[in-house]
């Protein structure tokens, strides 16, 4: 159907709190860079010229140290063969032009402008399917990702040892991984561990100590885990538990902004 049911635009901001929507959200970054964070998967890092697509009812937050600006739309029943959030790069400015037209016709008082919006919904959905099909990880990067996803909860997992065991130069693999994934292998591993810790602190608090949660997330040192967590979330695990009721309560469908 690909019907555009809502169009919004963020000027330069730094943080969008955790929220969710009833429809697919398609976010085109027009300036800066940032990262979408989710409850059940690693974050998606993006920069200007890239689009992030998020399925309905998937809680997500958006933040960027240097700030970001974007245009976002809600699509009803798009023709996507996907089930999880993902990022696509724009090719030949196809999505940039389409989103510029969406912004123009959404505010237009021209007669039957809804017909143009309907066509633009189809166009954007088609672009996304085509561009998404072109995204593939190289063999070495796919191996590293698979190793991290399989072993990130192990306290004895040695990421560097695994990368050094591969028949490529370590620095080459690190640069290749960052080019294709958007973050370094260590950042990817840390992201997975931190999101796992967030889920456990949010949902499994009763009966577990911080040290036990740290170990379940791949850390053999609770103090180091707490330092990494505070750097990642801006507060200690204990403070996070105290604040979680306020942070996750009353999740709304409309985006809440914090500067």
Secondary structure, 3 states (H helix, E strand, C coil): CCEEEEEEEEEEEEEEEEECCCCEEEEEEEEEEEEEEECCCCCEEEECCEEEEECCCCCEEEEEEEEEEEEEEEEECCCCCCCCCEEEECCCCHHHHHHHHHHHHHCCCCCCHHHHHHHHHHHHHHHHHHHHHCCCCCHHHHHHHHHHHHHCCCCCCCHHHHHHCCCCCHHHHHHHHHHHHCCCHHHHHHHHHHHHHHHHHHHCCCCCCHHHHHHHCCCCCHHHHHHHHHHHHCCCHHHHHHHHHHHHCCCCCCCCEEC
